[in-house]
Amino acid sequence: MRHVLAFAFTLLSAAPLAAHPHIFVDTGLDLQFDETGRLREVRVTWAYDEFYSLLITEDRGLDPDFDGVLTEAEQADLQGFDMQWTEGFNGDLVITQDGRNLTLSAPMQATAVYENARITTTHVRQVIQDQAAGAPIEIKPYDPTYYSAYDVTLPVRIEGNAACAKSFDVPDVQAQIQKLSDQLAAMDEMSDENTPDIGILLATTVRVTCDLS
């Protein structure tokens, strides 16, 4: 998929918007539901690509001997490096029910490890908004600007309620790129407020339904 995206966005490079990712993130989700079918929290896993991981370790002066193993002090320095969120940042995670965005907490319980030349981090987001019991939930990990590309390639696990089941809606990449191309071609006629939400066009949707009957 990444090769398809790289080629397609090269073709769009002359467009007024830089519509290609710079960071690739393999993403996993642990979804905690309660007995009523309400989503209570999400543990998000981000595994960064090797190049971005190298940039982070070099920028922070970690692993100077390039043996791929961090000292205890280096490991401590890495913790929470990607949790310094600016005000209003949604953590590149949108969770909806009946078309309504659910309010999430700030990130908690952050972890980070460096193994096999990649940095993998986790954090927890609590769902602090009430929901309709058992109504379908949609989870989309994505960056609206598509600077970071989130691929849901790591495990997605449902915990706490055996009546809840997941499904995946993976976008038709070629069709969405054509749609994006058409939108970018019209950019000259758009204001900044109407800039297309690039990331959502290519975002995988995780849909969870709880059968409480």
C-alpha positions in Angstrom: 0.0 0.0 0.0 2.8 2.4 0.8 4.4 2.0 -2.7 1.0 2.8 -4.2 0.6 5.9 -2.1 4.2 7.1 -2.7 3.7 6.8 -6.5 0.3 8.5 -6.4 1.3 11.4 -4.3 4.4 11.9 -6.4 2.0 12.6 -9.3 0.3 15.2 -7.1 3.4 16.9 -6.0 2.7 19.9 -8.2 -0.5 20.6 -6.4 -0.7 23.5 -3.9 -0.8 21.1 -1.0 2.0 18.7 0.0 -0.2 15.6 0.1 2.2 12.9 1.0 3.1 11.4 4.3 6.5 12.0 6.0 6.0 9.6 8.9 4.6 6.1 8.7 3.0 4.6 11.9 1.8 1.1 12.3 -1.1 1.4 14.7 -2.9 -0.9 17.1 -5.8 -0.4 19.5 -7.0 -2.1 22.7 -10.6 -1.2 23.2 -12.1 -1.5 26.7 -15.9 -1.9 26.8 -18.1 -2.2 29.9 -21.0 -4.6 30.4 -23.4 -2.1 28.9 -21.5 -2.0 25.6 -20.1 1.5 26.2 -16.5 2.2 25.2 -14.6 3.3 28.3 -11.0 3.7 27.1 -8.6 3.0 24.3 -5.0 2.0 24.5 -3.3 3.3 21.4 0.0 1.7 20.1 2.2 3.6 17.6 5.1 1.8 16.0 7.1 4.4 14.0 9.0 3.7 10.8 12.8 3.1 11.0 13.7 6.4 9.5 11.6 8.5 11.8 12.8 6.4 14.8 16.4 7.1 13.7 15.7 10.9 13.6 14.2 10.8 17.1 17.1 8.9 18.6 19.7 11.1 16.9 17.9 14.3 17.9 17.8 13.2 21.5 21.4 11.8 21.5 20.2 8.3 22.2 22.1 5.1 21.2 25.3 6.9 20.2 27.1 3.5 19.7 24.4 2.3 17.3 24.0 -1.0 19.0 20.2 -0.8 19.0 20.1 -1.0 22.8 19.3 1.9 25.0 20.7 2.4 28.5 18.4 2.8 31.4 18.9 6.6 31.3 18.3 6.7 27.5 15.2 4.6 27.9 13.9 7.0 30.6 14.6 10.0 28.3 12.5 8.4 25.5 9.4 8.1 27.7 6.6 10.5 26.6 8.6 12.1 23.8 5.5 12.0 21.5 3.0 13.1 24.2 3.8 16.8 24.2 0.6 17.8 22.5 -0.4 21.3 21.6 -3.8 22.6 22.8 -6.6 21.4 20.6 -4.7 18.4 19.1 -6.9 15.4 19.1 -4.1 12.8 19.2 -4.9 11.8 15.6 -7.7 9.7 16.8 -11.4 10.3 16.1 -14.1 8.1 17.7 -17.7 8.6 16.7 -21.1 7.2 17.6 -24.2 8.1 15.4 -22.0 10.7 13.6 -21.1 12.5 16.8 -17.5 12.8 17.9 -16.9 11.4 21.4 -14.8 13.5 23.8 -11.5 11.8 24.9 -9.2 12.5 27.7 -5.6 13.7 27.4 -3.1 10.9 27.0 -2.2 8.9 30.1 0.1 6.0 31.0 2.6 6.7 28.2 5.2 4.1 27.4 8.0 4.0 24.8 10.5 1.3 23.8 13.2 1.1 21.1 13.6 -2.3 19.6 14.7 -3.6 16.1 15.5 0.0 15.0 11.9 1.2 15.7 10.3 3.2 18.5 7.0 1.9 19.7 4.9 3.9 22.1 1.6 3.4 23.8 -0.9 5.7 25.6 -4.4 5.5 27.0 -7.3 7.8 26.2 -10.4 7.6 28.4 -13.8 8.2 26.8 -15.3 10.9 29.0 -18.5 11.4 27.2 -21.7 9.3 27.7 -22.8 7.0 24.9 -25.9 5.1 23.8 -25.5 1.6 25.2 -24.5 -0.9 22.5 -24.8 1.5 19.6 -22.0 1.1 17.0 -18.8 2.9 17.6 -16.4 3.9 14.8 -12.7 4.5 15.5 -10.4 6.3 12.9 -6.7 6.8 13.6 -5.6 9.5 11.1 -3.8 12.8 10.6 -6.1 15.3 8.7 -3.0 16.8 7.0 -1.6 13.3 6.1 1.8 14.3 7.3 1.7 11.1 9.3 0.1 8.0 7.8 -1.5 5.6 10.3 -1.9 2.0 9.1 -3.9 -0.2 11.3 -1.6 -3.2 11.0 -1.1 -4.1 14.7 -3.6 -6.0 16.7 -7.0 -4.5 17.5 -8.4 -6.1 20.6 -11.7 -5.8 22.3 -11.7 -6.3 26.1 -14.4 -6.3 28.8 -17.4 -7.5 26.8 -17.6 -10.7 24.8 -20.8 -9.4 23.0 -18.8 -6.8 21.1 -17.3 -7.6 17.7 -15.2 -5.6 15.3 -15.0 -5.1 11.6 -12.7 -3.0 9.4 -13.5 -0.6 6.6 -10.3 -0.2 4.5 -10.5 2.5 1.9 -10.2 2.0 -1.9 -6.8 3.7 -2.2 -6.9 4.4 -5.9 -10.5 5.7 -5.9 -9.7 8.0 -2.9 -6.6 9.3 -4.5 -8.6 10.3 -7.6 -11.1 12.0 -5.3 -8.2 13.8 -3.6 -6.7 14.8 -6.9 -9.9 16.4 -8.0 -10.1 18.3 -4.7 -6.5 19.5 -4.9 -7.1 20.6 -8.5 -9.8 22.9 -7.2 -7.7 24.3 -4.4 -7.2 27.7 -6.1 -10.9 28.3 -5.7 -10.9 27.2 -2.0 -10.3 29.2 1.1 -8.1 27.7 3.9 -11.3 26.8 5.8 -12.3 24.5 2.9 -9.0 22.7 2.6 -9.9 19.0 2.1 -9.4 16.6 5.0 -6.8 14.5 3.3 -6.2 12.0 6.0 -9.8 10.9 6.4 -10.0 9.9 2.8 -7.3 7.2 3.4 -8.2 6.3 7.0 -9.1 2.8 8.0 -12.3 2.7 10.1 -12.6 0.2 12.9 -16.3 -0.4 13.6 -17.4 -2.1 16.8 -20.9 -3.3 17.4 -22.1 -4.9 20.7 -25.0 -7.3 20.5 -26.6 -6.9 23.9 -29.9 -8.7 23.0 
